[in-house]
Amino acid sequence: MTGRLSTLAAAFVIARRDFTAILFSRSFFFFLLGPLFPIMVGGLAGGIGKEVQSNAARPELGIAMSAADSQALLAARQRLEPQLGAAIPMLVVVRNVGPGESFDAAAAMQDKRVNLAAVVTGTLQRPQLAGPEERIADWRGPVAVLAGEAQRTGATDYPTVDLAPLKLATTADEARSRMVTAQLGQTVLFLLTMLLAGMVLSNLVEEKGNKIIEVLAAAIPMDAVFLGKLFAMLAVSFVGISVWAGAGSAVWLAAGGSLGQYPAPAVGWPLFFALGTAYFAMGYLLLGSLFLAIGSMASTVREVQTLSMPVTMLQLLNFFFASWAMARPGSAVELAAMIVPFSSPFAMLARAAQSDALLPHVLALGWQVICVAVFVRVGATLFRRWVMKSGPARSDGKGPWSRLWSKVFTRRAVR
Amino acid sequence: MASNAGWQTARPLAIEARGLVKRFDGFTAVDGVDISVPEGAIYGILGPNGAGKTTTLRMLLGIIDPDEGVRRVLGHDRPHEISHAIGYLPEERGLYPAMKAYEAIAFLGALRGLPLAEGRKRGRAMLEEHGLGYATERQIRQLSKGMAQQVQLLGTLVHEPKLVVFDEPFSGLDALNQGKLEKMIRALAAKGTTVIFSTHVIAHAERLCDEVAIIAGGKVPFAGPVDVARDRIRPQVRLETRAGDGPWRAALPADARHEGDYWLFSLPETGIEPLLRALIEGEAGILSLSIERAGLHDAFVAIAGEAAARALEEGNGEEAR
């Protein structure tokens, strides 16, 4: 005979089985490759977008003036470009207009063969700009400068301006920088929890499908089963994050990246990373315990898939709440975000970037541990009460979600 | 409630349950069950499908809590506190398909507190011992249903429990493996392990059990030694006479019926001697007379009723099909 297992030891038995089963499965390789796809898609979309944006941001203005004026304008643009760069528009000679000859600017702009945003006509002394009414005023200044420069006979000698950069951050700059770090930290934390915590939704489907749940429920408390599953998925997540972070850091460092180029968080980078890890674990366990409880009520994979949409929305809502609170440091909203269990890890990580006080983190982590314990206990109790039943009441083969849905649907139909 | 001999037994009890009630959405699946299982006994829970056997076992094991009543398993009110001393084979078998056979056994042992390394060692040895050595490194998904069932059975016993609970252990096994399982159950009891199993096959209970609980419609009309159950109905007398009729006929009890060459009736409360005397004096010409003790099936019919017996037989028929 053997000795009695504590809840934690029993959870470890479950966690070890789940962890090795996932880690040594073929699908884990694809799990590791997972983030590559959004990065690739993001990179491609970003590149295309950048090109589109640069094309759209550098408008071409057509010139329909006398040949001399057109050449003078082009020469003036060439002289000004080193000083003003992208601030002056591109110029294209559409037609050299003879004296008394008229030009249809609207028709030129609608010509599909060219890409004109506006057309400059008239003379250098009195240029006329024709173009869409909502944007035409923006080019008035640049065209005036170009026309003025074009009228000069000699080259203008622009003085060289010496730069004297100061390594100086004002209080406002520091606050703004830390806000950026906070936002970045929150976003990374959110992406990781969203990517990984959703996986626990379907975590008990295997056990229910294989009828192993009966063996587990007879041997160890359901709390231990839930905890074990959460720990296993957390450990799998850490393996994934380590691989992704390792690969990402290598690429980043190879590209000459350095933490020094980013605004340092209030608690310093080492502690910020440590707290980030702790808050990821807590955020994962908090959301995971909720998702595990919700998912455990599902009888089939289809039900789990149906549940994933509202669950993702819930995560987004949570993230928006924490982000909203971050912009209001010291307010009641921030305090609420720190206390509400699901937003607490996000809000606290943002706080770590903005404030160097450590006591709130100790309290928050303690509070989050208590909440995880409560959620696991409630989830396990609900599972035992709703799912771990046998007998005629379950002969319809439906889970609680199906029955709830049937009930609502039937009532509506009766009305 | 019928007599429940266990409460008065001198042997310490492995399981005591009083007034267990379980309802599901208004349906009472188990209605006031009392069970007492002496330590070291082979105890059968006998009843047709849907009688409440599995629900009773699940309550005893702490998988679900009763709505009413109390239970004590190996001296503990909360079965999980003593789960390391219990082995359980559920009716719906289940193992992780990707696990190797010896790992599955070790995992089931680990759930009951057996160190994994020891479980692996014992798992390999048990598979060898039971003629499944060739399957040691095979994944569960590569085994036949019957073999996987045997692996789970070994996993149920790997931590050497004091109490073993089998839910319908014979279902799904062929005759050869049923025989092996019966042998295994006897061996466990011989070592002092308490074995409790549910079944809807009377023959298994009759061959194996020291005590049974007969369960029908969520109630237990009888719980106690098999002999006591059989003694609930009077032994049957089978009489063959030379004379077809005569004054001796008046000596036969009112329930006597003629089947073929024989008269069949329950043994009179006065015993066999007065009847024999009357038959001889009435010149019946006795060719043969035998007194047969009632079987558990007859006892089941008498205790649980014809309807429950029919349900039990239908269940057996379904399984045979």
Interface residues (C-beta under 8 A of the other chain):
Chain A: M1 T2 G3 R4 L5 A9 A10 V13 R16 R17 A21 S25 E206 E207 N210 K211 I212 I213 E214 V215 L216 A217 A218 A219 I220 P221 R384 M388 K389 S390 G391 P392 A393 R394
Chain B: K22 F24 D25 G26 F27 A29 G50 G52 T54 T55 R58 L61 G62 I63 I64 D65 H80 E81 I82 S83 H84 A85 I86 Y88 P90 E92 R93 G94 L95 Y96 P97 A98 M99 F107 L108 G109 A110 L111 R112 G113 L114 L116 H159 E160 P161 K162
